[in-house]
């Protein structure tokens, strides 16, 4: 059996086993997810909340931006608090202050001595952590005393989300606009949802000594401390990482000997590719890529500035027009959209290049899909504006407005539209690749992997359609990470790996058999950790402890293929300098080298910093999370998208002379700006927050008291140099793309050589060529 066949069988078996386990875990999450009560009542019969209050409250929360304004269970924005942790701590302090006044006749809990505080704290933990949910009646029973504490916290939240002057300063600190929720009843119902998330975080599972959220968030006041299993599985994750890297090093040493190198071609093989009408039509995709990228940067600057002024931008009341939750929605959504557009455009371009022919109506399909993309962007963004500004109504929000889930914020109609668009893309690319696969040849395995990744990209976005408007929060999180982790971070990366392998084989830089083995092996290593590594996002979302065990074990392996990419980076750079004609591909290859660097640093080091269970217990939702997010999402996928775009532009404009200055400026400014953004702001703020979360509690690390300190303001302002340099890089890339059409400079086309009666002397021939 050939090596290639063995790798294909191994990859198939791995995927079947991994997805079987992932689906089994989904069933377990559904079985043990926190219950939503029919009623919350006091021991004397007073109804505090109903199921309808909690469900409608979640709809209200989603309509104002959901996870884009603060967070729930640690997932979401970073300027406003985590509402789960904030509510839990406020309710606990209210109860303690009340008991201090009654039992100890003191003004509040903080004024008591250590002994009295310890006694009240022990009593509080026993009361809050007790599970009083009656499954038969669907009722949670609480004391009248707790009901009064809930009423007090609810009153605070209802004031906060209104335009009450009493909480205006806090709204500014949280970057919330005045009148965030216009309807008073909706404000009350939203507090029911916030209370329920806090109840799941402090209430112990039946027969267990840990809460539904595995004791998250950290708050010693209510007894939320890390369970012992977190430490155990963190240790195991480190062992799995070391074992994986050791095996990778062994494989690399065995498979990268002094084999015969390929004979490099004397001229550019890709220059012989005939650029078809549909390939030329993909140019407009890359114009959209540049436009969306620039918009994303502008919205990112506005979103970051909100952390300083709260409701304004240099004195202008910007939140009345573009609230923080909306700018952050568009910023994060555009990141996925422009990167995905670059990769989709690459797929449409490379399909005919591989097959060597233009299917009928291919160009029409490419143009129709482009129009669909524009409609989706404009339509979904308009719906989100109407939703966040509370002009749409809850009855229309889910389908047309803002779903409230980070990275999948689109209304359900727009999700279906995008899914249909991906189906069109899959059809267009597939009708080019399938004939090439049937034709066989040395590149069959690479082309097959490229086609399968195309199928996965087209179909796996469907995971975002698996939840409904009232699906349980735990199940929404389960399916949401199928999209964010598996779709964006998984199958797109396999697609890109196969495309790069195909390009390098066609350029003659790598032997086809070598590339085939390498790309299949890299896919196996990546998917070994990537599929079940999805679970590391779900440790504290109402899931069983099996999620921690499996997620910790396999998410550690996600770093292994990133190290493999790092091994290949220098080799790739050397290939780019192998022949004179390869200078045409210098900048695409340099962007691929940058991908390798940020894979190792952003996705690898910063990813593993927060992935193990015990670190993530303290770090989830702190600025160490966007540290990983920015350096991985843009550093890896963004850089890769730009590199693929440049490869396509080289083919679309084969005779164009590329000016070095804008590309050099763009490449270095993007990398330097991203580095400064990470080390000057996100990393130090994250470290300060981590220290606060460990010492005081998670609620304090996310509080206005902590985040409004002068040192935090200084670190936020320190983003300006990095952001400015990064923006210059983006503008340079945009100017380069624009120049290819408005001020193109082309290489002279060699004149046709007419046969002569006598041979042309060598010196004359050289002169003619010059």
C-alpha positions in Angstrom: 0.0 0.0 0.0 1.4 3.4 -1.0 2.2 6.1 1.6 -0.4 8.4 0.0 -3.1 5.7 0.4 -2.2 5.1 4.0 -2.4 8.8 4.8 -5.8 9.0 3.1 -7.1 6.0 5.2 -5.6 7.5 8.3 -7.3 10.9 7.7 -10.6 9.3 7.0 -10.5 7.2 10.2 -9.4 10.2 12.2 -12.3 12.4 11.0 -14.9 9.6 11.5 -13.7 9.0 15.1 -13.3 12.7 16.0 -16.7 13.7 14.8 -18.3 10.7 16.4 -16.9 11.9 19.7 -17.8 15.5 19.1 -21.4 14.5 18.3 -21.5 12.3 21.4 -20.4 15.3 23.5 -23.1 17.4 22.0 -25.6 14.8 23.2 -24.1 14.8 26.7 -24.3 18.6 26.8 -28.0 18.5 25.9 -28.6 15.9 28.6 -27.0 17.8 31.5 -27.3 21.5 30.5 -28.6 23.8 33.2 -32.4 23.7 33.5 -34.5 26.8 32.7 -37.3 26.9 35.3 -41.0 27.4 34.6 -41.1 29.7 37.7 -38.8 31.2 40.3 -40.8 31.5 43.5 -40.2 32.4 47.2 -41.0 30.1 50.0 -44.1 32.2 50.8 -45.4 31.9 47.2 -44.3 35.1 45.6 -43.4 34.7 41.9 -40.1 36.4 41.1 -39.5 35.3 37.5 -41.2 33.1 34.9 -39.7 31.0 32.1 -41.2 33.6 29.7 -39.3 36.3 31.5 -36.0 34.5 31.1 -36.6 33.6 27.5 -37.9 37.0 26.5 -35.0 38.6 28.4 -32.5 36.7 26.4 -34.2 37.9 23.2 -33.9 41.5 24.5 -30.2 40.9 25.3 -29.6 39.5 21.8 -31.3 42.5 20.2 -29.0 45.0 21.8 -25.9 43.2 20.6 -25.7 40.3 23.0 -22.2 39.1 23.3 -20.9 42.4 21.7 -21.8 44.4 24.9 -20.2 42.7 27.8 -20.3 39.0 28.0 -22.2 36.0 29.4 -20.4 33.0 30.8 -17.2 34.8 29.7 -17.9 34.9 25.9 -18.3 38.4 24.4 -17.0 41.9 24.6 -14.4 43.2 27.1 -15.3 46.8 28.0 -18.6 46.2 29.8 -18.5 43.6 32.6 -19.3 40.0 32.3 -23.0 40.2 33.4 -22.9 36.7 34.9 -20.0 37.5 37.2 -21.2 41.0 37.9 -24.8 40.0 38.9 -23.5 37.1 41.0 -21.2 39.3 43.0 -23.7 42.1 43.4 -26.3 39.7 44.7 -23.9 38.1 47.1 -22.7 41.5 48.5 -26.4 42.7 48.9 -27.2 39.6 51.0 -24.1 39.9 53.1 -24.7 43.6 53.8 -28.3 42.8 54.7 -27.2 40.0 57.1 -24.5 42.2 58.6 -27.1 44.8 59.5 -29.5 42.3 61.0 -27.2 39.7 62.6 -24.3 41.9 63.7 -25.9 45.4 63.7 -23.1 46.7 61.5 -23.5 49.1 58.6 -22.3 46.6 56.1 -20.3 43.4 55.6 -17.0 45.2 54.9 -17.0 46.8 58.4 -17.1 43.4 60.2 -14.1 41.6 61.6 -12.6 38.4 60.0 -14.5 36.0 62.2 -17.9 37.6 61.6 -17.2 37.8 57.9 -16.2 34.2 57.8 -19.4 33.1 59.5 -21.6 35.1 57.2 -19.7 34.0 54.1 -20.0 30.3 55.0 -23.8 30.7 55.5 -24.1 32.6 52.2 -22.3 29.9 50.3 -24.5 27.2 51.7 -27.6 29.1 50.7 -26.5 30.2 47.2 -24.9 26.9 46.2 -27.9 24.7 47.3 -29.9 23.4 44.3 -33.6 24.0 44.9 -34.8 23.2 41.4 -37.7 20.8 41.4 -37.7 18.9 38.2 -41.2 17.7 38.6 -42.7 21.2 38.8 -40.0 23.1 37.0 -39.7 25.4 40.0 -36.7 27.1 41.7 -37.6 28.1 45.3 -35.7 30.9 47.0 -36.0 32.8 50.3 -37.8 36.1 50.5 -34.5 37.6 51.6 -32.8 36.5 48.4 -35.8 37.7 46.4 -35.2 41.2 47.9 -31.5 41.0 46.9 -32.5 40.0 43.4 -35.0 43.0 43.2 -32.2 45.4 44.3 -29.8 44.1 41.7 -32.5 44.1 39.1 -33.3 47.7 39.9 -29.7 48.7 39.4 -29.6 46.9 36.0 -32.9 48.5 34.9 -31.5 51.9 35.7 -28.2 51.1 33.9 -29.9 50.1 30.6 -32.2 53.1 30.6 -31.3 56.8 30.5 -31.4 57.3 34.2 -28.9 60.1 35.2 -28.0 58.1 38.4 -26.1 55.5 36.3 -24.8 57.7 33.5 -21.2 57.5 34.6 -21.3 53.8 34.7 -22.8 53.7 31.2 -19.9 55.7 30.0 -17.5 53.4 31.7 -19.2 50.4 30.0 -19.4 52.2 26.6 -23.2 51.9 26.6 -25.5 54.5 25.0 -28.2 56.1 27.0 -31.5 54.2 26.6 -29.8 51.0 25.5 -33.1 49.2 26.1 -36.0 51.5 25.5 -38.9 49.5 26.9 -39.2 49.3 30.8 -40.7 45.8 30.7 -38.0 44.5 28.4 -35.4 45.9 30.9 -37.0 43.9 33.7 -37.2 40.7 31.6 -33.5 41.1 30.6 -32.5 41.1 34.3 -34.3 37.7 34.6 -32.0 36.3 32.0 -28.9 37.8 33.7 -30.1 36.3 37.0 -30.5 32.9 35.4 -26.9 32.9 34.0 -25.7 33.8 37.5 -27.8 31.1 39.1 -26.2 28.5 36.9 -22.8 29.8 37.9 -23.3 29.4 41.6 -25.7 26.5 41.9 -24.3 23.0 42.3 -25.3 20.2 40.0 -27.5 17.5 41.7 -25.2 15.1 43.6 -22.0 17.2 42.7 -19.9 19.7 44.5 -19.3 21.9 41.4 -21.7 24.3 39.7 -23.3 23.9 36.3 -20.5 26.1 34.9 -17.7 24.1 36.7 -17.3 26.8 39.4 -16.7 29.6 36.9 -16.4 32.6 37.4 -13.8 32.7 40.1 -15.3 34.4 43.1 -14.1 33.2 46.6 -17.0 35.1 48.2 -19.5 32.6 46.9 -17.2 29.6 47.0 -16.4 29.6 43.3 -12.8 28.3 43.2 -11.2 26.1 40.5 -12.1 22.4 40.8 -9.3 19.9 41.2 -10.0 18.5 37.7 -8.9 21.7 36.1 -5.3 21.3 37.4 -5.2 17.6 36.6 -6.2 18.1 33.0 -4.0 21.1 32.6 -1.0 18.9 33.5 -2.1 16.3 31.1 -2.5 18.9 28.3 1.1 19.9 28.8 2.2 16.3 28.6 0.2 15.8 25.4 1.8 18.9 23.9 5.3 17.7 24.7 4.6 14.2 23.3 3.1 15.7 20.1 6.0 18.0 19.4 8.4 15.1 20.1 6.6 12.9 17.6 6.5 15.8 15.1 10.3 16.3 15.5 10.9 12.6 14.9 8.7 12.6 11.8 10.4 15.8 10.4 13.8 14.3 10.9 12.9 11.1 9.2 11.0 12.6 6.2 13.3 15.6 5.5 16.5 14.0 4.6 18.9 14.9 1.8 16.6 13.7 -1.0 16.9 14.7 -4.6 15.8 18.2 -5.1 13.4 19.1 -8.0 14.9 20.5 -11.1 13.8 24.1 -11.0 12.2 25.4 -14.3 13.9 28.1 -16.2 10.8 30.2 -16.5 7.5 30.8 -14.6 5.3 27.8 -15.2 2.2 29.7 -14.1 2.8 32.2 -16.8 1.5 29.6 -19.2 -1.9 29.4 -17.5 -4.6 31.0 -19.7 -6.6 33.5 -17.7 -10.3 32.8 -18.4 -13.2 35.3 -18.2 -14.3 33.8 -14.8 -10.8 34.1 -13.5 -10.6 37.8 -14.5 -14.1 38.3 -12.9 -12.6 37.4 -9.5 -10.8 40.7 -9.5 -13.8 42.4 -8.1 -13.7 40.1 -5.1 -10.3 41.4 -4.2 -11.5 45.0 -4.5 -14.2 44.1 -2.0 -11.5 42.5 0.2 -9.6 45.8 0.3 -12.7 47.8 1.0 -14.0 45.6 3.8 -10.5 45.5 5.3 -10.3 49.3 5.5 -13.8 49.5 6.9 -12.9 46.9 9.6 -9.8 49.0 10.6 -11.9 52.2 10.9 -14.5 50.4 13.0 -11.8 48.9 15.1 -10.4 52.3 15.8 -13.8 53.6 16.8 -14.4 50.5 19.0 -11.1 50.9 20.8 -11.7 54.6 21.4 -15.0 53.9 23.1 -12.9 52.3 25.9 -11.5 55.8 26.6 -14.5 58.2 26.1 -17.3 55.7 26.6 -20.1 57.4 24.6 -18.2 59.9 22.5 -15.5 60.4 20.0 -13.5 63.6 20.7 -16.7 65.3 22.0 -19.1 64.0 19.3 -21.9 61.9 20.7 -21.2 59.0 18.4 -23.0 56.4 20.5 -26.3 58.0 19.5 -25.6 56.9 15.9 -23.1 54.0 16.1 -23.2 52.5 19.6 -20.2 50.4 20.8 -22.1 47.1 20.5 -22.7 47.9 16.8 -19.2 49.0 15.9 -17.8 45.9 17.6 -20.3 43.7 15.8 -19.3 45.1 12.4 -15.6 45.0 13.3 -15.6 41.4 14.3 -18.0 40.4 11.5 -15.9 42.2 8.8 -12.8 40.4 9.9 -14.4 37.1 9.0 -16.1 38.5 5.9 -13.0 40.1 4.2 -10.8 37.1 5.0 -13.4 34.6 3.8 -13.9 36.7 0.6 -10.2 36.6 -0.1 -10.2 32.8 0.2 -13.5 32.4 -1.8 -12.0 34.6 -4.6 -8.9 32.4 -4.5 -11.1 29.3 -4.9 -12.9 30.7 -7.9 -9.6 31.7 -9.5 -7.7 28.5 -8.9 -10.5 26.2 -10.1 -10.2 26.9 -13.9 -6.4 27.2 -13.5 -6.3 23.6 -12.2 -8.7 22.1 -14.7 -7.5 24.1 -17.7 -10.9 24.8 -19.0 -13.8 27.2 -18.5 -17.1 25.6 -17.6 -20.2 27.1 -19.3 -21.6 30.2 -17.6 -18.8 30.1 -15.0 -18.2 33.9 -15.4 -21.9 34.6 -14.9 -21.9 32.5 -11.8 -18.9 34.4 -10.4 -20.6 37.7 -11.0 -23.9 36.6 -9.5 -22.1 35.4 -6.4 -20.4 38.7 -6.1 -23.7 40.5 -6.1 -25.0 38.1 -3.5 -22.0 38.9 -1.3 -22.7 42.7 -1.5 -26.4 42.2 -0.7 -25.6 40.1 2.3 -23.1 42.6 3.7 -25.3 45.6 3.2 -28.6 43.9 4.2 -27.2 42.2 7.4 -25.5 45.4 8.6 -28.6 47.4 8.1 -30.7 44.9 10.0 -28.1 45.0 12.9 -28.3 48.8 13.1 -32.1 48.7 13.3 -31.9 46.0 16.0 -29.3 47.7 18.2 -31.1 51.0 17.9 -34.2 49.2 19.1 -36.2 50.1 16.0 -36.9 46.5 14.7 -38.9 44.8 17.5 -38.3 41.4 19.1 -40.6 39.7 16.7 -38.4 40.5 13.7 -34.9 40.6 15.4 -34.0 36.9 15.1 -34.6 36.7 11.4 -33.6 40.2 10.2 -31.6 41.9 13.0 -28.9 40.9 15.4 -28.7 37.4 16.8 -26.3 38.5 19.5 -23.7 35.7 19.1 -20.2 36.8 18.5 -18.9 36.1 15.0 -22.3 34.8 13.9 -24.3 37.9 14.6 -26.2 37.8 11.2 -30.0 37.5 11.3 -31.2 34.1 10.4 -32.4 35.2 6.9 -28.9 36.5 6.1 -27.4 33.3 7.5 -29.5 31.3 5.1 -28.6 33.6 2.2 -24.9 33.2 3.1 -25.3 29.4 3.2 -26.9 29.5 -0.2 -24.1 31.7 -1.5 -21.5 29.2 -0.2 -23.5 26.5 -2.0 -23.1 28.5 -5.3 -19.4 28.9 -4.6 -19.1 25.2 -3.9 -20.8 24.4 -7.2 -18.7 26.9 -9.2 -15.4 25.5 -7.7 -16.5 21.9 -7.8 -17.4 21.9 -11.5 -13.8 22.9 -12.2 -12.1 20.5 -9.8 -14.1 17.3 -10.4 -12.9 17.0 -14.0 -9.4 17.5 -12.9 -9.8 14.8 -10.3 -11.2 12.4 -12.8 -8.3 13.1 -15.2 -5.9 11.8 -12.5 -2.3 12.6 -12.6 0.3 13.3 -9.9 -1.7 16.2 -8.4 -4.9 14.1 -7.9 -4.5 13.8 -4.1 -3.9 17.5 -3.6 -6.8 18.4 -5.9 -9.0 15.9 -4.1 -8.1 17.4 -0.7 -8.8 20.9 -2.1 -12.2 19.7 -3.4 -13.1 18.1 -0.1 -12.1 21.2 1.9 -14.3 23.2 -0.5 -17.2 20.9 0.3 -16.6 21.2 4.0 -16.4 25.0 3.8 -19.7 25.0 1.8 -21.5 22.7 4.2 -20.1 23.2 7.7 -21.4 26.8 7.8 -24.7 25.0 8.1 -23.8 24.4 11.8 -24.8 28.0 12.4 -28.4 27.0 11.4 -28.7 24.3 14.0 -30.1 26.5 16.7 -33.4 28.3 16.9 -34.6 31.5 18.5 -35.2 29.7 21.9 -32.6 27.0 21.8 -30.8 26.5 25.1 -27.7 28.7 25.6 -25.4 25.7 26.2 -26.5 24.2 22.8 -26.1 27.5 21.0 -22.6 27.8 22.3 -21.9 24.2 21.2 -23.0 24.8 17.6 -21.6 28.3 17.4 -18.1 27.1 18.0 -18.6 24.6 15.2 -18.8 27.7 12.9 -16.1 29.8 14.6 -13.6 27.1 15.3 -14.2 24.3 12.8 -15.4 26.4 9.8 -13.1 29.4 10.1 -10.1 27.8 11.8 -10.4 24.3 10.5 -11.5 23.7 7.0 -10.4 27.1 5.7 -6.9 26.2 6.8 -7.0 22.8 5.1 -8.2 24.6 1.9 -5.4 27.1 2.1 -2.8 24.4 2.8 -3.9 22.5 -0.3 -3.9 25.6 -2.5 -0.4 26.6 -1.4 0.8 23.0 -2.0 -0.8 23.1 -5.5 0.8 26.4 -6.4 4.3 25.4 -5.2 4.1 22.1 -7.2 3.0 24.0 -10.3 5.9 26.4 -9.8 8.2 23.4 -9.8 9.5 24.3 -6.3 8.3 21.0 -4.7 7.9 17.6 -6.1 4.3 16.6 -6.4 4.7 13.4 -4.4 6.6 15.2 -1.6 3.9 17.9 -1.5 1.1 15.3 -1.4 2.6 13.5 1.5 3.3 16.8 3.3 -0.1 18.3 2.9 -1.9 15.0 3.9 0.3 14.7 7.0 -0.2 18.3 7.9 -4.0 17.9 7.6 -4.0 14.8 9.8 -1.9 16.5 12.5 -4.0 19.6 12.4 -7.4 17.8 12.4 -6.2 15.5 15.2 -6.3 18.4 17.6 -8.6 20.7 15.7 -11.9 18.8 15.7 -12.0 17.8 19.4 -10.0 20.9 20.3 -13.3 22.8 19.6 -14.3 21.8 23.1 -11.8 24.0 24.8 -14.2 26.9 24.2 -17.0 25.1 26.1 -15.4 24.4 29.5 -17.7 26.8 31.4 -20.9 26.9 29.3 -23.0 24.6 31.3 -21.2 21.4 30.1 -20.2 18.2 31.8 -16.6 17.6 33.0 -16.0 15.2 30.1 -15.7 18.4 28.0 -12.8 19.5 30.1 -11.0 16.2 29.8 -11.4 15.8 26.0 -11.0 19.5 25.2 -7.8 19.9 27.3 -6.2 16.7 25.8 -6.8 17.6 22.2 -6.6 21.3 22.2 -3.0 21.0 23.3 -2.3 19.1 20.1 -3.5 22.2 18.1 -0.1 23.8 18.8 1.8 20.8 17.2 1.0 21.5 13.5 1.8 25.2 14.1 5.3 24.2 15.1 5.4 22.1 11.9 4.4 25.2 9.9 7.2 27.0 11.6 9.8 24.4 10.5 8.7 25.0 6.9 8.8 28.8 7.0 12.5 29.2 6.3 12.4 26.5 3.6 9.5 28.4 2.0 11.5 31.6 2.1 14.5 29.9 0.4 12.2 28.6 -2.3 11.1 32.2 -3.0 14.8 33.0 -3.8 15.5 29.9 -5.8 15.3 31.4 -9.3 15.2 34.9 -10.8 11.6 34.6 -12.0 10.5 33.7 -8.5 11.0 37.4 -7.6 7.5 37.9 -9.1 6.1 35.9 -6.2 8.4 37.4 -3.5 5.6 39.2 -1.6 3.0 36.5 -1.7 5.6 34.1 -0.3 6.7 36.6 2.3 3.1 36.9 3.5 3.1 33.1 3.8 6.3 33.3 5.9 4.5 35.8 8.1 1.6 33.3 8.4 4.1 30.8 9.7 5.5 33.3 12.3 2.0 34.3 13.6 0.9 30.7 13.6 3.6 29.9 16.0 3.3 33.1 18.1 -0.4 34.1 17.9 -2.1 30.8 17.4 0.5 28.7 19.1 2.1 30.5 22.1 -0.8 33.0 22.8 -3.3 30.3 22.1 -1.8 27.7 24.4 -1.5 30.5 27.0 -5.3 30.5 27.4 -6.3 27.0 26.2 -5.6 24.7 29.1 -8.5 24.5 31.7 -6.8 26.1 34.7 -5.4 29.2 32.9 -8.7 29.6 31.0 -10.6 29.5 34.2 -9.0 32.8 35.2 -8.4 34.3 31.7 -11.6 33.7 29.8 -12.9 37.0 28.6 -9.9 39.0 29.8 -7.7 41.0 27.3 -5.4 37.9 27.0 -8.3 36.5 24.9 -8.2 39.2 22.2 -4.4 39.0 22.4 -4.8 35.5 21.0 -7.7 36.6 18.8 -6.0 39.5 17.0 -2.6 37.8 16.5 -4.2 34.6 15.3 -7.2 35.8 13.3 -5.3 38.6 11.4 -1.8 37.3 11.9 -2.6 33.9 10.4 -5.8 34.0 8.4 -5.6 37.7 7.4 -2.0 37.4 6.3 -2.9 34.2 4.5 -5.8 35.9 2.8 -3.6 38.8 1.6 -1.0 36.3 0.3 -3.6 34.4 -1.6 -5.0 37.6 -3.0 -1.5 38.6 -4.3 -1.1 35.3 -6.0 -4.4 35.8 -7.8 -3.5 39.3 -8.8 -0.2 38.2 -10.2 -2.2 35.8 -12.5 -4.9 38.3 -13.4 -2.3 41.0 -14.3 0.5 38.9 -15.5 2.4 41.7 -17.3 2.0 44.2 -14.5 5.2 45.5 -12.9 4.6 45.5 -9.1 5.9 48.6 -7.3 8.0 47.5 -4.4 7.4 50.5 -2.1 3.7 49.9 -1.3 4.1 46.2 -0.8 7.2 46.6 1.4 5.4 49.3 3.4 2.3 47.2 3.7 4.1 44.0 4.7 6.2 45.5 7.4 3.7 48.0 8.7 1.1 45.3 9.2 3.5 43.1 11.0 5.0 45.8 13.2 1.6 47.4 13.9 0.1 44.1 15.0 3.2 43.4 17.2 2.9 46.8 18.9 -0.9 46.4 19.4 -0.2 43.1 21.1 2.7 43.9 23.4 1.9 47.5 24.2 -1.8 47.1 25.1 -3.4 43.7 25.0 -0.7 41.8 26.8 -0.1 44.2 29.7 -3.8 44.9 30.3 -4.4 41.1 30.2 -1.7 40.4 32.7 -3.0 43.1 35.1 -6.5 41.7 34.7 -5.3 38.2 35.4 -3.6 39.3 38.6 -6.8 40.9 39.7 -8.9 37.9 38.7 -6.7 35.6 40.8 -6.4 37.9 43.8 -9.9 39.5 44.0 -12.2 37.6 41.7 -13.2 37.6 38.0 -15.9 40.2 38.6 -13.2 42.7 39.8 -11.0 42.2 36.8 -13.9 43.2 34.5 -15.3 45.9 36.7 -15.4 49.7 36.0 -13.4 50.2 39.2 -10.5 48.2 37.7 -10.8 49.1 34.0 -11.1 52.9 34.7 -7.7 53.1 36.5 -5.2 55.6 35.0 -2.7 52.8 34.1 -5.4 51.1 32.0 -6.2 54.4 30.3 -2.5 54.8 29.5 -2.2 51.3 28.1 -5.3 51.9 25.9 -3.8 55.1 24.5 -0.6 53.1 23.9 -2.5 51.3 21.1 -2.4 54.5 19.0 1.2 54.0 17.6 0.6 50.4 16.7 -2.9 51.0 15.3 -1.5 53.9 13.2 1.3 51.9 11.8 -1.1 49.0 11.1 -3.5 51.4 9.3 -0.6 52.7 7.1 0.1 49.1 6.1 -3.5 48.5 5.1 -3.6 51.7 3.1 -0.4 50.8 1.3 -1.9 47.4 0.3 -5.1 49.2 -0.8 -3.0 51.7 -2.9 -1.1 48.8 -4.5 -4.3 47.0 -5.6 -5.8 50.3 -6.8 -2.7 51.1 -8.8 -2.9 47.8 -10.7 -6.0 49.2 -12.4 -5.7 53.0 -12.4 -2.0 53.4 -13.0 -0.7 50.1 -14.3 2.8 49.7 -15.5 3.4 46.7 -17.7 6.4 44.8 -18.9 7.1 45.2 -22.6 5.7 42.2 -24.5 8.5 40.6 -26.5 8.2 41.3 -30.3 7.3 38.3 -32.5 10.4 36.8 -33.9 10.2 36.6 -37.7 12.3 33.7 -39.3 15.4 35.2 -41.1 17.4 33.9 -44.0 20.6 33.9 -41.9 21.1 33.1 -38.3 21.0 36.1 -35.9 24.4 36.8 -34.3 24.5 36.1 -30.6 25.2 39.7 -29.5 22.3 41.0 -31.7 20.0 38.4 -30.2 20.9 39.6 -26.7 20.3 43.1 -27.7 16.9 42.2 -29.1 16.0 40.4 -25.9 17.0 43.4 -23.8 
